[in-house]
Amino acid sequence: MLCVGACCGAWCVPLASHAVKTWTLYLLECVDGSIYTGITVNLTKRFAAHAAGRGGNYTRSHAPVRVLATFEYPDRSAASKAEYEMKQLPAAEKRRKAGAA
């Protein structure tokens, strides 16, 4: 059986470590009130990286305060498409979507 995870891409027996990862689209509210949008498979680790100034160029100068919302996707492709669409929205619409999440 071909491993469906991104871990090895080889023929193997599916293991718990090879479980399909759920991708998360997240919205962060920054200290200046702006909203940062990103995707990850581990939100806790990614938020910690942003808070430490290692998460992305934008959050180095706009420190994140809290997670506004999260949206789950089955794969990176779907999450990336949703991220692109979210980034096209004005901040007010992102906040409305966060309230509905």
TORRONU-982100 format. One record per atom (N, C-alpha, C): x, y, z. Coordinates in pm, whole numbers, padded with zeros to 5 digits, always signed. Layout:
N
XYZ/...
END
This chain:
101
+00085-00118+00000/+00000+00000+00000/+00089+00124+00000/+00057+00222-00081/+00133+00347-00086/+00093+00436+00030/+00192+00487+00100/+00166+00576+00213/+00097+00702+00161/-00011+00742+00224/-00085+00861+00180/-00035+00987+00250/+00053+00974+00345/+00107+01090+00415/+00220+01153+00337/+00260+01270+00376/+00371+01339+00312/+00504+01295+00373/+00498+01196+00461/+00616+01156+00537/+00720+01082+00454/+00676+00990+00367/+00778+00909+00300/+00748+00886+00152/+00622+00880+00113/+00588+00857-00026/+00629+00720-00076/+00658+00628+00013/+00703+00495-00023/+00594+00393+00005/+00618+00272-00039/+00527+00164-00009/+00547+00124+00137/+00441+00126+00213/+00455+00094+00354/+00321+00054+00412/+00326+00005+00531/+00205-00025+00607/+00165+00104+00677/+00040+00150+00658/-00002+00273+00725/+00013+00262+00877/+00078+00356+00935/+00098+00362+01080/+00033+00488+01132/+00018+00496+01263/-00039+00617+01323/+00044+00739+01286/+00176+00720+01274/+00263+00833+01239/+00243+00877+01094/+00175+00793+01016/+00149+00826+00876/+00006+00876+00856/-00061+00908+00962/-00200+00953+00953/-00210+01077+00865/-00318+01086+00792/-00342+01201+00707/-00359+01324+00796/-00286+01429+00765/-00290+01550+00847/-00401+01643+00799/-00470+01702+00894/-00569+01803+00864/-00499+01938+00861/-00526+02017+00760/-00467+02150+00748/-00563+02252+00807/-00507+02352+00873/-00585+02456+00938/-00553+02592+00878/-00658+02661+00836/-00647+02802+00796/-00674+02880+00924/-00586+02974+00958/-00604+03049+01082/-00595+03199+01058/-00666+03272+01142/-00663+03419+01142/-00609+03463+01277/-00505+03545+01274/-00448+03600+01397/-00477+03749+01405/-00518+03794+01522/-00531+03938+01545/-00397+03986+01600/-00344+04091+01538/-00214+04144+01579/-00231+04262+01672/-00122+04300+01738/-00124+04404+01840/-00178+04538+01787/-00159+04565+01657/-00208+04690+01598/-00349+04677+01543/-00415+04563+01565/-00552+04542+01518/-00560+04480+01380/-00447+04462+01313/-00448+04400+01181/-00471+04249+01195/-00500+04185+01083/-00529+04042+01083/-00430+03971+00991/-00365+03868+01043/-00272+03785+00966/-00342+03654+00933/-00328+03608+00811/-00390+03484+00766/-00282+03385+00724/-00294+03260+00769/-00197+03158+00731/-00256+03019+00739/-00175+02919+00701/-00217+02779+00710/-00108+02699+00781/-00148+02590+00843/-00055+02505+00916/-00118+02370+00945/-00035+02275+00986/-00087+02147+01035/-00078+02140+01187/-00010+02238+01248/+00006+02241+01393/-00007+02386+01441/-00129+02425+01475/-00156+02564+01512/-00082+02607+01638/-00072+02522+01736/-00004+02557+01861/+00142+02593+01833/+00209+02508+01758/+00349+02531+01725/+00367+02655+01637/+00275+02672+01541/+00285+02787+01449/+00261+02918+01523/+00162+02922+01613/+00135+03045+01688/+00256+03080+01775/+00315+02979+01839/+00434+03003+01921/+00547+03061+01837/+00563+03011+01715/+00667+03065+01626/+00638+03210+01590/+00512+03241+01559/+00475+03381+01529/+00502+03470+01650/+00461+03425+01768/+00478+03504+01890/+00625+03528+01923/+00711+03433+01883/+00855+03447+01908/+00926+03525+01797/+00850+03571+01697/+00910+03648+01588/+00973+03562+01480/+00942+03433+01479/+00998+03342+01378/+00893+03288+01282/+00770+03333+01294/+00662+03276+01215/+00646+03330+01075/+00680+03452+01054/+00664+03515+00924/+00709+03659+00930/+00742+03714+00816/+00789+03853+00812/+00688+03950+00871/+00561+03933+00837/+00459+04027+00884/+00447+04026+01036/+00446+03907+01096/+00425+03901+01241/+00551+03936+01320/+00663+03955+01253/+00781+04006+01325/+00760+04150+01369/+00690+04227+01285/+00667+04368+01318/+00524+04395+01364/+00436+04295+01356/+00297+04307+01402/+00270+04185+01491/+00312+04193+01614/+00303+04078+01705/+00160+04026+01718/+00141+03894+01709/+00007+03838+01724/-00039+03842+01869/-00166+03871+01887/-00225+03878+02021/-00308+03753+02051/-00387+03711+01950/-00474+03594+01971/-00517+03535+01838/-00566+03412+01846/-00623+03346+01729/-00768+03390+01720/-00804+03451+01606/-00943+03494+01586/-01033+03379+01544/-00982+03296+01452/-01064+03186+01401/-00977+03081+01336/-01032+02961+01326/-00967+02852+01255/-01070+02783+01167/-01023+02730+01054/-01107+02657+00960/-01028+02534+00916/-01087+02416+00922/-01017+02291+00891/-01037+02251+00744/-00931+02195+00684/-00934+02147+00545/-00865+02012+00538/-00907+01927+00444/-00852+01792+00436/-00710+01783+00382/-00667+01883+00308/-00533+01876+00249/-00477+02017+00226/-00349+02022+00193/-00281+02151+00175/-00340+02230+00059/-00375+02163-00048/-00431+02231-00164/-00558+02308-00128/-00649+02242-00060/-00775+02306-00020/-00748+02422+00076/-00656+02402+00169/-00623+02508+00265/-00558+02627+00195/-00471+02601+00100/-00404+02709+00026/-00503+02791-00056/-00598+02723-00118/-00701+02793-00196/-00786+02880-00104/-00824+02825+00011/-00904+02901+00107/-00824+03019+00162/-00694+02999+00183/-00609+03107+00232/-00604+03221+00131/-00587+03187+00004/-00584+03289-00101/-00714+03368-00102/-00827+03297-00096/-00957+03365-00096/-00972+03455+00026/-00930+03406+00142/-00941+03485+00265/-00856+03611+00256/-00737+03599+00200/-00646+03714+00190/-00699+03821+00095/-00795+03787+00010/-00853+03885-00081/-00960+03971-00013/-01005+03926+00104/-01114+03995+00174/-01064+04113+00257/-01147+04216+00272/-01112+04325+00363/-01119+04275+00508/-01051+04345+00597/-01044+04305+00738/-01182+04290+00800/-01275+04378+00767/-01410+04370+00825/-01478+04239+00789/-01461+04193+00665/-01521+04067+00623/-01452+03949+00692/-01321+03956+00711/-01249+03851+00783/-01302+03842+00926/-01327+03956+00989/-01379+03956+01124/-01521+03895+01130/-01602+03924+01027/-01737+03864+01020/-01726+03712+01008/-01635+03665+00923/-01617+03521+00907/-01565+03459+01038/-01478+03530+01107/-01425+03481+01235/-01537+03467+01337/-01629+03561+01336/-01743+03556+01429/-01836+03441+01401/-01841+03397+01276/-01929+03288+01237/-01862+03153+01254/-01731+03154+01277/-01656+03026+01287/-01678+02957+01420/
END
